[in-house]
Amino acid sequence: MHLYPSGHKRTIQETLCVIKIKIMGRWMEALNKKEEVVFEMAPNFLIYCSKHLPKNIRNEFPILLNLDLNSNDWIDELQTFKSDRISELKNEIERVRRILNNEEFTLNLNREKILKFWTTKEYDLKNINDDINSLKSFFTKSIEQDLEIKIYL
């Protein structure tokens, strides 16, 4: 029998999910009030996002900064978000997209220089936009369904 740290029993699906997380590494889940996984995805873009933001604007993205691998906000390699923080995170990601797509002007910000750090031959601006759109959809559905998001390292 597998138990949560609180002592509650885990279902077989929950146990398999924990095993998957431990094998796969970084993972993000949206859970309902019964702690059932409604949907999930890899959060890699979120975790590495702040490293690629210019230093002069990083502080404008506090939640993304807190998702950095070296952040002190990780408790047992986990961060949990309720609707209000999910909404803030969604706003930060949308702003990153606007900056990268040259839809928002920010003083002393060189978009081309930023894109050099973010892109490769295999991973271009279209891929970044696709990742951001997937995250926005994930966050929007989580907010609409009043789900909790858990992000694991």
C-alpha positions as CSV (number, residue, x, y, z in Angstrom):
1,M,0.0,0.0,0.0
2,H,1.3,3.5,-0.9
3,L,0.5,6.5,1.3
4,Y,0.7,10.2,1.0
5,P,3.0,11.9,3.5
6,S,-0.2,12.8,5.4
7,G,-1.0,9.1,5.8
8,H,-3.9,9.0,3.3
9,K,-4.0,6.0,0.9
10,R,-3.1,6.5,-2.8
11,T,-4.9,4.9,-5.6
12,I,-3.0,2.9,-8.2
13,Q,-3.3,5.8,-10.7
14,E,-1.9,8.2,-8.1
15,T,1.0,5.9,-7.3
16,L,1.8,5.5,-11.0
17,C,1.7,9.2,-11.5
18,V,4.2,9.6,-8.6
19,I,6.4,7.0,-10.2
20,K,6.1,8.8,-13.6
21,I,7.1,12.0,-11.9
22,K,10.2,10.5,-10.3
23,I,11.2,8.9,-13.6
24,M,10.4,11.8,-15.9
25,G,11.6,14.6,-13.7
26,R,9.8,18.0,-14.1
27,W,6.1,17.7,-14.4
28,M,3.0,19.9,-13.9
29,E,-0.5,18.7,-13.0
30,A,-3.9,20.3,-12.6
31,L,-5.9,18.6,-9.8
32,N,-9.5,18.8,-8.8
33,K,-10.8,19.0,-5.2
34,K,-10.5,15.2,-4.8
35,E,-6.8,15.4,-5.7
36,E,-7.4,13.7,-9.1
37,V,-5.3,14.7,-12.0
38,V,-7.5,16.4,-14.6
39,F,-4.7,17.2,-17.1
40,E,-0.9,17.4,-17.1
41,M,2.1,18.6,-19.0
42,A,5.9,19.3,-18.8
43,P,6.7,22.7,-17.3
44,N,10.2,23.0,-18.7
45,F,9.5,26.4,-20.4
46,L,8.3,27.9,-17.1
47,I,11.3,26.6,-15.1
48,Y,13.9,28.0,-17.5
49,C,12.1,31.1,-18.6
50,S,13.5,33.5,-16.0
51,K,17.1,32.6,-16.9
52,H,16.6,34.0,-20.4
53,L,14.9,37.2,-19.3
54,P,17.2,40.3,-19.3
55,K,18.4,41.1,-15.8
56,N,16.9,44.6,-16.0
57,I,13.3,43.2,-16.2
58,R,13.5,39.9,-14.3
59,N,12.0,41.5,-11.2
60,E,8.8,42.3,-13.2
61,F,8.2,38.5,-13.4
62,P,8.2,37.4,-9.7
63,I,6.3,34.1,-10.2
64,L,8.6,33.1,-13.1
65,L,11.6,34.0,-11.0
66,N,10.3,31.8,-8.2
67,L,10.0,28.9,-10.6
68,D,13.7,29.0,-11.4
69,L,15.6,25.9,-10.5
70,N,17.6,27.7,-7.8
71,S,14.6,29.4,-6.2
72,N,14.0,29.0,-2.5
73,D,10.2,28.7,-3.2
74,W,10.6,25.0,-4.0
75,I,9.5,22.9,-1.0
76,D,10.4,19.2,-1.4
77,E,10.8,19.9,-5.1
78,L,7.1,21.1,-5.4
79,Q,5.3,24.4,-5.9
80,T,1.5,24.6,-5.6
81,F,-0.7,27.3,-7.2
82,K,-4.4,28.2,-6.6
83,S,-6.5,30.3,-9.1
84,D,-5.2,33.7,-8.1
85,R,-1.5,32.8,-8.6
86,I,-2.3,30.8,-11.7
87,S,-3.9,34.0,-13.1
88,E,-0.8,36.0,-12.2
89,L,1.5,33.3,-13.8
90,K,-0.6,33.3,-16.9
91,N,-0.3,37.1,-17.1
92,E,3.5,36.9,-16.8
93,I,3.7,34.3,-19.6
94,E,1.5,36.4,-21.8
95,R,3.8,39.4,-21.3
96,V,6.8,37.3,-22.1
97,R,5.1,36.3,-25.4
98,R,4.3,40.0,-26.2
99,I,7.9,41.0,-25.6
100,L,9.3,38.2,-27.7
101,N,6.9,39.0,-30.5
102,N,7.7,42.7,-30.4
103,E,4.1,43.5,-29.4
104,E,5.2,45.3,-26.2
105,F,7.9,48.0,-26.0
106,T,10.2,47.9,-23.0
107,L,12.8,50.5,-22.5
108,N,16.4,49.2,-22.9
109,L,15.3,45.9,-24.1
110,N,16.9,44.3,-27.2
111,R,14.5,41.7,-28.5
112,E,16.9,40.3,-31.0
113,K,19.5,39.7,-28.3
114,I,16.9,38.0,-26.1
115,L,15.9,35.7,-29.0
116,K,19.5,34.7,-29.5
117,F,19.4,33.1,-26.0
118,W,16.0,31.6,-26.5
119,T,16.2,30.1,-29.9
120,T,18.3,27.4,-31.7
121,K,18.0,25.9,-35.2
122,E,15.5,23.4,-33.8
123,Y,13.7,25.7,-31.4
124,D,12.5,29.0,-33.0
125,L,10.0,31.7,-32.1
126,K,7.2,29.6,-33.5
127,N,8.1,26.8,-31.0
128,I,8.2,29.3,-28.2
129,N,4.8,30.7,-29.1
130,D,3.4,27.1,-29.3
131,D,4.8,26.4,-25.8
132,I,3.4,29.6,-24.4
133,N,0.0,28.9,-26.0
134,S,-0.1,25.4,-24.5
135,L,0.7,26.9,-21.1
136,K,-1.9,29.6,-21.5
137,S,-4.5,27.0,-22.4
138,F,-3.5,24.9,-19.4
139,F,-3.8,27.9,-17.0
140,T,-7.1,29.1,-18.5
141,K,-8.7,25.6,-18.1
142,S,-7.3,25.4,-14.6
143,I,-8.8,28.7,-13.6
144,E,-12.1,28.0,-15.3
145,Q,-12.4,24.6,-13.5
146,D,-11.1,26.0,-10.2
147,L,-8.2,23.5,-10.2
148,E,-5.0,23.5,-8.2
149,I,-1.7,23.3,-10.1
150,K,1.3,21.4,-8.8
151,I,4.7,21.8,-10.4
152,Y,7.4,19.2,-9.6
153,L,11.1,19.5,-10.2
